[in-house]
Amino acid sequence: MAKSKKQVREFQAAKEAAEATVARLDTCNDAYTSGAFKYLRFLLHLLAAAQFSYGIYYYHFRVHWPKDLVVDEVDELKARWGGKFKYLTFLDVILQAIYHTLALLNDLFGDNTVTANPKSKLRSVRDYIFSAFAFPVAHNVCLSFWVVYMWDRELIFPSALDAIFPRQVHSFPHWLNHVVHTNVALMAIMDLFTCFRRYPSRLAGLAGNVSFILLYIIWLHIVRYFSGEWVYPILEVLPLPLRYLFLALLVGFNLACYLLGEYANTVIWGPEFKLLKQQKDKQG
């Protein structure tokens, strides 16, 4: 009889603990999916999607190679080979526009609840693109650009390019420079704090991440083959061993940015992950 009462007490305690965990998750989701937090997330994705989309338009259609830097027709063809799509910066801003547009659509039609298994396919695609591509590539572009720029800007963004501006104004638009080299990382960080997500498995995430950057390196070599020039001046000045060490470091740094995002996501959403684990343990 005493054993039976003990079992009843244990069962009741487990039931109450499970109910408390569910209640805490419900409270968390109420705060996360409604009110100010909901509108903040929506506004972030709306502004980011609009900003990066306009940046793509402006960069692609209104920024042109300065005519006084073109020596002859052959030189012009070399400069035009690959267009803006040969620059990781331009590819990244396209990637960010795609990601934030998907995130905006998920805000409108998908699911943002704190859950271990989201039912929205849109959300699953959003989370994978952010984890494997958007966050690491944005930080790769931002950090590598500004570090090399501060060290010697001629190696990555020659001062001669300051002439690139519509109607021959004598400086590259500062707002566009920050949209494509600074805001990409800032928006990714803000998204990290406003969107709950489970990162994909380490294998799946790193496979996508490495595939993207390796394809870009192959694209660099294709452009070099047809144009006769490297996309970035730093690749011209480096001897062959250092050039491929530099490219290997590019891959390694992109991986490091992926792991940074994964770690930051785990820390930022640690309490929510803990609640989900408690819920799973009690259900199991």
Disulfide bonds with the S-S distance in Angstrom:
none
